[in-house]
């Protein structure tokens, strides 16, 4: 259980450090709205760490940042609600609200009705490849590089961290790099798989000089032509090729 307690401490430290950075991004006008799911959905996130963090995985699967229909609702990376409930068995934990709620981006929690397609694809592939949650957790651990959800514009568009510039945004990315290094160290990980080019490049930067193997795979987003090609078959083959 030592690994789980270390993960919880590292995530709590990240949560507390990125909150003020997110508030600065808003006050400086870099983004319009910032949500910190590690804060308002902490209880679910901690349940995820306890469920998936202590089974001996040596591969870290690295996402970019929360999606509004996934981690933004429940604090779990790639968190399609049905996968969280049916595969991970995490239910009945209330989620509170962001500090400043934008009505265009409501937070519902585990009862959120819409699925995050990226999450159903990625967790669904892992379930097909390994089996149940215990089997998945013995091989891979999923974490997002940046825990903050950033929105801008008239439709409160989800802004990925690579689209935000300036010294505050750089400070955010560097703190997230530190957390990635902590996670890799806690697991004594042999491999990091970046989901998408941004996650792969951050892993390469953060872990330069480390003996860990850095690989990449295509992102499962429905906005990605690669993920949709051949009915998703090409994407599944691409991911399976790098899984342990």
URGI-V503941 format. One record per residue. RES is the residue in one small letter. PHI is phi in radians with two decimals (* if undefined). BURIAL is 1 if it has 9 or more other ideal C-beta (glycine too) atoms within 8 Angstrom, else 0. D_FIRST is the distance of its C-alpha to the first C-alpha in Angstrom with 2 decimals. Layout:
BEGIN
RES;PHI;BURIAL;D_FIRST
RES;PHI;BURIAL;D_FIRST
END
This chain:
BEGIN
x;*;0;0.00
x;-0.98;0;3.78
x;-1.03;1;5.39
x;-1.07;1;5.29
x;-1.11;0;6.49
x;-1.14;1;8.77
x;-1.07;1;10.02
x;-1.12;1;10.86
x;-1.08;0;12.66
x;-1.14;1;14.44
x;-1.20;1;15.56
x;-1.14;1;16.78
x;-1.13;1;18.69
x;-1.06;1;20.20
x;-0.92;1;21.18
x;-1.25;0;22.96
x;-1.38;1;24.66
x;-1.44;1;26.05
x;-0.98;1;27.47
x;-1.10;0;30.37
x;-1.12;1;30.96
x;-1.08;1;31.38
x;-1.11;1;33.78
x;-1.17;1;35.77
x;-1.01;1;36.08
x;-1.25;1;37.70
x;-1.15;0;39.93
x;-1.41;0;41.11
x;1.49;0;42.00
x;-1.20;1;39.81
x;-2.40;1;38.45
x;-1.50;0;39.63
x;-2.45;1;36.37
x;-2.35;1;32.70
x;-1.97;1;29.77
x;-2.06;1;26.22
x;-1.04;1;24.02
x;-1.14;1;20.88
x;-1.50;1;22.90
x;-1.33;1;24.58
x;-2.00;1;22.00
x;-1.02;1;18.91
x;-1.08;1;17.73
x;-1.24;1;17.96
x;-1.07;1;16.33
x;-1.09;1;13.24
x;-1.08;1;13.30
x;-1.11;1;13.69
x;-1.07;1;10.71
x;-1.22;1;8.51
x;-1.31;1;10.86
x;-2.01;1;11.31
x;-1.68;1;8.76
x;-1.97;1;6.10
x;-1.93;0;9.07
x;1.58;0;10.40
x;-1.02;1;13.18
x;-2.08;1;15.48
x;-2.15;1;17.91
x;-1.79;1;17.90
x;-1.74;1;20.57
x;-1.88;1;22.13
x;-1.56;1;24.34
x;-1.63;1;26.80
x;-2.77;1;26.57
x;-1.13;1;26.40
x;-1.68;1;29.19
x;-1.16;1;30.96
x;-1.78;1;30.42
x;-2.15;1;26.75
x;-1.03;1;24.14
x;-1.09;1;26.94
x;-1.57;1;26.81
x;-2.26;1;23.16
x;1.37;1;21.07
x;-2.05;1;19.62
x;-1.02;1;21.00
x;0.94;1;23.93
x;-1.53;1;23.51
x;-1.11;1;26.40
x;-1.05;1;26.27
x;-1.16;1;26.90
x;-1.18;1;24.07
x;-1.07;1;21.58
x;-1.30;1;23.01
x;-1.53;0;23.84
x;-1.57;1;21.45
x;-1.48;1;18.18
x;1.23;0;19.13
x;-1.75;1;18.65
x;-2.49;0;21.68
x;1.22;0;23.27
x;-1.84;1;21.58
x;-1.23;0;24.42
x;-2.02;1;24.88
x;-1.51;0;27.12
x;-2.16;0;29.68
x;-1.04;1;30.09
x;-0.97;0;31.98
x;-2.18;0;35.14
x;-1.48;0;35.43
x;-1.64;1;37.87
x;-1.06;0;39.57
x;-1.36;0;39.71
x;-2.26;1;35.92
x;-1.19;0;34.74
x;-1.92;1;31.09
x;-1.88;0;30.65
x;1.72;1;26.95
x;-1.19;1;25.71
x;-1.62;0;29.31
x;-0.98;1;30.66
x;-1.41;0;33.34
x;-1.73;0;33.53
x;-1.47;1;31.33
x;-1.45;1;30.23
x;-1.05;1;31.87
x;-0.96;1;29.71
x;-1.24;1;26.64
x;-1.11;1;28.30
x;-1.19;1;29.35
x;-1.26;1;26.15
x;-1.13;1;23.69
x;-1.11;1;26.57
x;-1.13;1;27.00
x;-1.10;1;23.33
x;-1.14;1;23.58
x;-1.18;0;26.85
x;-1.40;0;25.60
x;-1.91;1;22.33
x;2.12;0;22.44
x;-1.38;0;20.06
x;-1.04;1;17.04
x;-1.09;0;14.67
x;-1.17;1;17.12
x;-1.05;1;17.35
x;-1.15;1;13.64
x;-1.39;1;13.74
x;-1.99;1;16.60
x;-2.37;1;16.68
x;-2.26;1;15.10
x;-1.66;1;17.76
x;-2.56;1;18.32
x;-1.61;1;21.66
x;-1.09;1;23.20
x;-1.91;1;24.82
x;-1.51;1;23.49
x;-1.48;1;26.99
x;-1.91;1;29.55
x;-2.05;1;33.07
x;-2.25;1;36.35
x;-2.64;1;39.99
x;1.61;0;43.44
x;-1.12;0;45.46
x;-1.88;0;43.06
x;0.87;1;39.84
x;-1.20;0;38.99
x;-1.20;1;35.40
x;-1.81;1;35.60
x;-1.40;1;33.23
x;-1.03;1;32.30
x;-1.22;0;34.52
x;-1.66;0;37.50
x;-1.90;1;37.17
x;-1.96;0;38.89
x;1.89;0;39.31
x;-1.21;0;37.54
x;-1.17;1;35.21
x;-1.10;1;34.03
x;-1.14;0;33.54
x;-1.06;1;31.48
x;-1.05;1;29.24
x;-1.10;1;28.81
x;-1.18;0;28.10
x;-1.16;1;25.34
x;-1.19;1;23.83
x;-1.03;1;24.26
x;-1.04;1;22.25
x;-1.13;1;19.31
x;-1.02;1;19.63
x;-1.06;1;19.63
x;-1.07;1;16.42
x;-1.08;1;14.68
x;-1.06;1;16.35
x;-1.18;0;15.29
x;-1.05;1;11.53
x;-1.43;1;11.80
x;0.89;0;14.56
x;-1.18;1;16.49
x;-1.69;0;19.80
x;-2.61;1;21.43
x;-2.13;1;21.91
x;-1.92;1;24.14
x;-1.42;1;26.05
x;-1.53;1;27.28
x;1.67;1;30.81
x;-1.14;0;32.68
x;-1.11;1;31.48
x;-1.08;1;27.75
x;-1.09;1;28.66
x;-1.22;1;30.88
x;-1.13;1;28.40
x;-1.10;1;25.84
x;-1.10;1;28.67
x;-1.17;0;29.63
x;-1.16;1;26.23
x;-1.87;1;25.17
x;-1.02;0;28.63
x;1.53;0;28.61
x;-1.53;0;25.06
x;-1.39;0;24.97
x;-1.18;1;23.04
x;-1.42;0;25.29
x;-1.92;1;26.36
x;-2.19;1;27.85
x;-2.35;1;29.18
x;-2.46;1;30.04
x;-1.19;1;32.32
x;-1.37;1;31.21
x;-1.41;1;31.44
x;-0.96;1;33.40
x;-1.12;0;36.49
x;-1.38;0;38.40
x;-1.63;1;37.95
x;-1.01;0;40.78
x;-1.11;1;38.64
x;-1.21;1;36.07
x;-1.65;1;38.97
x;-1.11;1;41.03
x;1.00;0;41.91
x;1.11;0;40.26
x;1.51;1;36.88
x;-1.12;0;37.18
x;-1.16;1;37.46
x;-1.10;1;34.34
x;-1.06;1;32.29
x;-1.15;0;33.66
x;-1.08;1;32.92
x;-1.30;1;29.21
x;-1.04;1;28.84
x;-1.14;0;30.48
x;-1.90;1;27.58
x;-1.29;1;24.59
x;-1.24;0;22.85
END
